[in-house]
């Protein structure tokens, strides 16, 4: 993706991060020839005997969707953006099995991951972490409006019919569902990271982790608003590493392995430390952003969406203030 500098020097921190996310995604949509953000039909891949993934095919605003099939029924991870995408997901499930869709879980509240829940059967149990439920209640409508304003007619058509759905079950840190012969762990580690309510889905027997936005593969971590946290993200990655996953399904991007956690942590720890040193030396935020943008684009030349470096620096400056 081409780089674009977003000037937010006179804007509040949250607005700056939103503006940069919009710029990065608009560039991504342009690079993909303005392809509508639709979950791809007929592209589902089988990871194990019971676990499937609908890959995002590299299309911006499309998530990797998980389908987990047990002897008693199915758990789906993420919905795609709006009812039209959710219908594609449901059809992909039906190509695999006619077992009931028992559970729906989303990795976080962003529209492409969460805003298709209304299309699932009434019998499907919708599960959120408490923090994710709070994100939906306090920010869901604002994100719907913002996405429509920023991304135009295709996204508007997908999001206007959305009805935000109340979860059937919420949990604080950990819940376990059993699909008959297959335990599935749902985990929120208590920190803000990519969002305030990031939720991961872990299959301990298969060592497969659906990690959402926490483990970008070959992309800079996205810190879109004031509820994101570099400090919390680093702590969350430590908890993720302790799960001993072998396969990691990121929210976007290609399937990867557990080494992605260390790559993301190494980057975040480095940007955090260098930003704090620059702040302690009296370097203005805008100058620090310029310096570290150069440092990290040179260090990670193949990573997507480098404008997020500037936002990570901004957030690290803010967290340095909070720590003092």
N, C-alpha and C positions, 0 to 999 in steps of 0.2 A: 504494500500500500504506500502510496506517495505520502511524503511528510508535508504538514502544513502547520505553520506557526499560528497559534491562537492567542491574541493579546487580551489578557484579563487583568492587567495591572491595576485598573481602577475599579474592578468588580469585587463583590464579596467572594470568599473562597468557594462556597457552594455553587454560586453562579458560574464561576470560572470552570469548575470541574464539569458541570453540565454542558457548558458551551464547547469545551474541548471534546467531550464524548460525542456531541452532535456533529462536530466537524469531522472527527475520525470516521464516524459511521456514514456520514454523507459521502465522504471520499470512498469508503468501501462499497457503498451502493453504486457509485459511479463506475468504480473499477469493475464491478460485476455486471456492467451494462444495465444498471437499474433493474436487475432481476427482482421480481416480487419476492418478499421473504417467506417462501412457502417450504414447509417440510417436504422433502422429496419422496414421492410415491415410488414403490417398487425398488428401493435401494437398501432395505433392511439387511443387516449382516448379523450372522450368528457368532457370538463370542464363545459360548459354551453350550452344552446341551439345553440349558434352561435360560440363558441370558442373551438378549438381542440388543442391537443398537441401530437406530436410524441416524446415519451420519449427516452432518449439516451440509456436506458437499462444498464447503467453503463459501457459502452464501451468507453475507452479513444479516444479522437479525434472525437467523435460524439457529436453533439449538441442536445439540446432539440429544436425542430422545432415547430413554431406556425402556425396555420391555422385559420384565422378569416373570417367568412362567413356572409356577409350582404345581403340585398335584391338585391343589384345591382351587387355584385361580391365579390371577395376574396382578402384578403391581406395575404401574407405569410411572416413569420419571420424566417430568416436564411435558408440556402440552403443545408447544408452538404458539405463535401469536394469533390469538383469537379463535373463534369457533371453526372457521374454515380450515385452519391448520389442525385443530384438534380432531376434526372429522377424518383427516388423512391419517393421523396417528391411530385412531380407532379402527380404520380400515386395515392398516398394517397389522394391528393386533389380530384381527379376524383372519388374515392370511396365515397366521401362525397357529392359532388355537381358537376353539369355540368355548373355552373355559371362561367363567365370569371375570370381569375386571373388578377385583375386590378393593384395590387401593390405588389412589393417585397421590403422588408426592411431587412437589416442585423444589428445585435446589435453591431458588430465591424468588423474590417477588417481581422481577423485571418482566415486562409484558411478553417477551418471546418465550419465557420459561413458564409463565403462570396463568396467562390470560385466556386459556381455552377450557378452563375447568367446567364451565356450564354445559359443555357438550357431552360430558361423561354421564353414564347411567346414574339414575338417582340412587341406585343401590351401591354405587362405588363410594367408599369411605375416603374423603379428602382429609389429608393429614398435613398440618403445618407445625413447625416449631412456634412457640409463643412469640418469639422475636420476629419471625417472618409474618405471622398474623398481624402484628403491630405495624410492620412495614406496609402491608397491604392496606390496612385501615387508614394510616396516616399519609401515605404517599401514592397509593394505587391510582387514584383519579388524576392526580397531578402528572404522573408519568404517562397515563393514557393521552391527556391533552398535549403534553410536551412532545411525545412521539408523533402525534398527528401533525402538530405544527411544524416539526423539523423535517419529517421524512415524506410528507406529501400524500398523494391520492392512494397509492397502493396500501400504505400503512393505515390510512384513514378508513379504507374499506374493510380492513381486517379488524380494526379496533372499535369502530363505532357500535357494532352489535354486542360488544362485550358487556356481560353482567358479572361483576365481582362476586364470588361465591364465598359464603361463610364456611370455614372448615368444620368437619364433623368431630375431629379430634385434634387437640393441640398437646404439645409436650414441651418440657423445659430444655432438657439436655439430651435425653436418650429415650427412644422407644424401639421396641422389637415387634415386628409383625412376622407371622409364620404363614407361608403359603401352602401349608400341608406338610411338605417335606423339605422346605427351604426357608431358613431364618434370614430375615433382612433387618439390618440395624439402621435406624434413622438417628442422625447425630447433629446437634448444634453445640459448639464448644464454648459458648458464652461470651464470645468476643465479636465485636464488629470487625469486618474485614473488607471483602468486596461490597457487601451490604451489611445491614445490622442483623439480619436473620439468616445468614447462609446455612443451608442444610445439606449434609452429605448422606448418601445412601451407600451402605457397605454390605457386601455379601461375604461373611467371614469364611465360609467353606470354599468359595471360588476365589477369594482374595481379589474381588473386583470392587472398585470404588467409583461411584458417580460423584464427581467433586464440584460440578457447576463452575462458577466463575473463579474459584479459588486456585485453580491450577491451569492458567493459560499455557498452551503448548506452543512455543515459538512466538509468543506475543507478550507485550508488556502488560503487567497487571493493571486492571481498570479500576480507578478510584473515582467514581462518578459524582459523589456528593458528600455533604458534611457528615454522613453516617459511616463513611468508609474510614478505615484505619490501617496505617502501615504497621503500627505496633501490634494491633490485634491480629492482623494478617500473619505476621511472623509467628506469633504464639499459636495461631490456628494450624499453621503448617507443621509445627512441632507435634501437635496432637494428631494430625493426619499421618505423619510419618510413623507414629507409634502403632498404627493399625496394621502395618506390615502388608499393605496391598501389593499385588503383583501387576495388576492392570488398572490403569486410571482412565476413565472417560471424562474428559474435560467438558465444560459447558459448551465451548466452541473449539473447533480445531480437531486435529487428528488424534486417534487413539494413541495412548502413550503408556509409560510405566512409572513406577514410584520415583524415579530419578527427577521427574518434573518438579516434585516438591522441593528438592534441594536446589534446583536451578532457580526457581522462583524465590526461595528464601535467600539465596546468595545475592540475587539482585536487590531485593527489598532491604536487606541488612546493609548492603553497600550504599544504596542511595540514602537510606536513613542516616547512616554514620557520616557520610560526606556532607549531607545537608546540615546536620547539626554542627559540624566543624565550621562550615562556612557561616552559619548564623552566629556562632560564638565569636567568629572573627569580624563580625559587623558587616558582612556582605549582604547587600539588599537582595530580597527574594528574586526579583526579576533577573538580576545578574547571576545568582546561583542557578536559576532555571536554565539560563543560556549555557553556563559552564557545564552543568551536569548533563544537559541534553547532548552536548558534544561528546562527553566522556562515555555515556552509555550507548549512544548510537554507534560509536566506534567499537565498543566492547561487544555489542550484540547486533551486528549489522543485518542479520537475517530475521530479527524479530519484527512482528507486525505492530502497527499503531504506536509509533515512538512518541507521539505527543503526550501520551500518558506519563512519560518521564516528568514533564513539567508539573503535572498534578501531584505526582508522588513527592516531588520536592516541596511543593506548596504545603501538602499535608504534613510532611516531616517537619517543616518550619513551625506549623501550628502546634504539632504534638510536642515539639521541643519547648515551646512556651508553656504548654500545660504541665510539662514535667518539672518546670522550675518553680 
